[in-house]
Amino acid sequence: MAHYIVGDLQGCATELKQLLAQVNFNPKLDSLWCVGDLVARGPASLECLQVIRDLGNAAKVVLGNHDLNLLAVILGVRSAHPSDRLQAILDLPKTEQLEWLDWLRQQPLMRQHQNLVISHAGIYPWWSIAKAQALAQEVENQLQQADHAELTELFEKMYGNTPNRWDDDLTGVERTRFIINAFTRMRYVEADGALNFSFKGPPPSRHRPQQLVPWFELWPVTEQTLVFGHWAALHGETLRDDVIGLDTGCVWGQQLTFMRWPDGQRYQAEAIVRAN
């Protein structure tokens, strides 16, 4: 039995299938943990969804920002951007689109397995693991239990960059929005706890404003290992053994990465098609 964690798929279905074959993945014995962003920008988002869903209980998914965007598009809250290449999904009959919506919204924002913690963008440094799990559950309950009308209303209010600092007294949509932003959009933070979404480049950049710090540099050393995706510009480099980035930019012409847990063995497939 082996556990594998895979970086952002973003529609790179061919590379995903190559890696599943390379490791002789057996869904009856093995598990595949996905760090989110199954869809968007790559050539085969629908196929990625199908491959992952067909793995059944062997696939363990967390939601990424592009997965949530797909939900918003299916609900009619947002328009599909041509660069996201979601047309194959949107060409499905509405009943099938809603089946994908209902499958995706059952996926959590965060997963734990023994001392392994997985989320799409990371864990907000001012939260403990226990607090992060509780807050993730708050939002997951909303996503999973709402009917489609209530879900549409939630997504209509979900998008925005404020509030950008956590406060335990946050309520309603502002509380939900911050939690979702922290789990799915976070890269840089400021020393006072503010999330910053304006700069997305890698940390060793002369263009980075001095007050911005990669979130993982403020994460305390714990017994847990955090694995995240979302930040292709890092190409997995965090300079830490306990915080591991797995988005290695397959959709941008680089590689898709599997990491076997807990020994850390890496497997990579070179990108076949680069996003426009």
N, C-alpha and C positions, 0 to 999 in steps of 0.2 A: 504493500500500500504506500502510495506517495502523494504528497500534497504539492501542488504547483500554484504559483501566483503569477498572473500575467499582467503586463502593463496595458496602457490604453489601446484598445483595439481600433476604435474609430473607423470601422468599416473595412479593416484589412483582413478579410476572411481567408484569403488564400494563405497568407503567412500564418494565421492561426491554425489552419488545418495542417500546414507543414510541421509546426511545432508539436501539435498533438500526435502526429505520426512519428516524429523524431524521438519522443519520449515514450512511445508505445502506450499512450494514455488508455487506460481501461476504466470506463465510468462505473464499473461494478466494484472497483477496488480503489481507484484514485479520486482525487478532488482537484478542481480548478477554481481558484479564487481570483475574481476579476476586480481590478481597482477602479472600475467605472469608465464611462465614455465608451460604451460598446459601439456607438453610432457616430456618424457625421464625418464629413470631409474625405473619407476613403471611398473606394468604388463599390463596396458591397455591404452596406449597413444592414439591409434586410437579411442577407446571408449570415452575417455575424450573429444577429439575434436568433436565427434559426439554429445555428450550430450550438450556441450556448444553451438555448432552451431544450434542445434535443438531448443534452447531457443529463437532464433531469436533476436529481438531488446531488449529483456530482459537481454541479456548477454552483458556486457561491458568489453572488454579485453584490456590489455596492453601487449606488447611483452616483453618476457624475453630472456635471453641468449640461453636457450635450444630451444625456439621457432625459434630463428634466426638460430641456428645450424641446425634444421630440414630443413629450407629453403635452406641452403647451401648444405645439403646432397641431397635433391631432385634435385637441380641444377647441381649436380656432382662436386661441388667445394671442398667438404670435404667427407671423408669416414665415414660411420656410425660406431661408437664405439659399440662393443657388449653390454657394460654395459648400453647403452642408450635404449636398447630394443625397437627399432623403426621398427623392421622387419615387423610387421603387416601393417604398412603404406607403407613400401617399397615393399611389395608384391602386392600392389594394381596396377592395370593398370596405365601406365604412365599418361593417361589423368586424372585419379582420383587423382593421386599425385599432378598434376599441379593445379587441382581445389583446393586442400588444400593449396598449395602454394599461390594461388591468394586470397584465403580467409584470410589466416594469414597475408599476407603482407598489407592488408587493415587496420589492427589493428594499433593503435597508440603506441607511446612510453610513453605517459603521458595522463592522463584524469583529468578533474576537474568537480566537481559538488558542486555548492555553495562554502562552505569553505573547501571542501574535495579535496585533491590532491592524485592521485594514480600513482605510477610508480613501475617498478620491483625492482630496486636496491636502489632507493632513488633519491634525488636531490642534485647535486653538490653544496657544501656549498657556493661557490663564485658566484653562480647565484641567481637572484631573481626568484620568481615563473613566472613572466612575461617573463623574459629572457629564462628560461628553456622551457616554452611553445613554444616560438618562435623558439628555436633551435631544439626542438623535431619536430616541423612542417617542418623544413628544411629537416630532414632525412626522415620523413614520406612521403614527396612529392617525394623524390627519390625512395623509396621503392614502392610506389603506382603507380607511373606514368611510370616507366621504362618498356620496353618490356623485354622478358625473356633473350635476349642476353645482354642487358644493365644491367639487374639485376645480371646476372652471372658475368659480369665484376666488378660490385660493390662488390660482395661477395668475389671475388678473391683478392681484395685489402683491404678488411675490417678488417681482423684479424691482431692483433698485440698489443703490450703494449705501443707503442709510437705514438704520443707525450703523455706524462703523466701529463702535466700541460696545463690548458686552456690559450689560448691567443686569443683575439678578431681578430687578424690578421691571424689566421689559415685559410687555404683555402683547397679546393679539398678534396682528400681522407683523409688527416690528420685531417681535421676539422670533417668530417663525422665519422671517427674512434673514435675520442675522445668523441663525443656526444654519440655514441652508447655505448662505454665502460662506460661512466658515468651513463647512464640510466639502463644498464643491467648487469654490472659486478662489480660495485663499492662496496667496504666494508670499507677499511681503506684509509685514506688520511694523508698527512704530512702537517705541518703548512704552508709550502710554496705553497700548492695547488696541490702537486703531488699525483696522484692516485697510490696506491700500490696494486699489485695483488699477491704478494708472500706469504702473511700470511692470512689465512682464519679462524682461530680459534676465539673463543669468546673473548671479551675484558678482562675479568678477567683470564688471562692466563700468567703464568710466562715465557712463550716462546715468548710473544709479544714483538717485538722491541720497545724501548721506544719512538721513534719518530713517531710511528703510532697511529693515533687517529681514532676511529669510526666516519664515516662521520657525523652521526646525533648529535654527541657531539658538532660539530661546526655549526650546523644549528641554525640560530637565532629564537627566539620565535616570531611567527607571529599569525595572526588571523586564518590562515589555519591549518588544521590537515593533516599531511602527513602519508600515509599508503604505506608500501612497503613489499616485500617478500625477496627472494633470499638468505637470510642468516640464514640457518637452525640452525647453531650453537648458535645463539642468543636465540632460542626458544621463540622469541617474546619479549625478555626483552631489553628495551631501557632506562628504568628509566625516561621516559617522557610520558606525557599524550597527547602531540601534535605531536609526531612522533611514529607511531605504526608499529611494525613488526608483520607480520601474517604468516611467514613461520615457522610452528611448527613441521616440520620434519616428515610428514606422510610417505614419501617414505623411511625414515630411521627407521621406526618402532615406530614412536611416534603418533602424531595426525594431522588430518586435521581440520582447524579452519574456521568457519564462524563468522564474526562480524556484528551485525546489526547496521546500521547507522541511526541516530546519537547517540542513547543511549548507544552504546558500548556493548550490551548483546552478550556474546560469546556462541557458540555451537560447540561441538567437536565430531569427530568420531575417535575412536581408529584405528590405522593402522591394516590392515589385513595381508599384505605381506610386508616384509622388502626387500629393494633393496639389490642385491648382492654386 
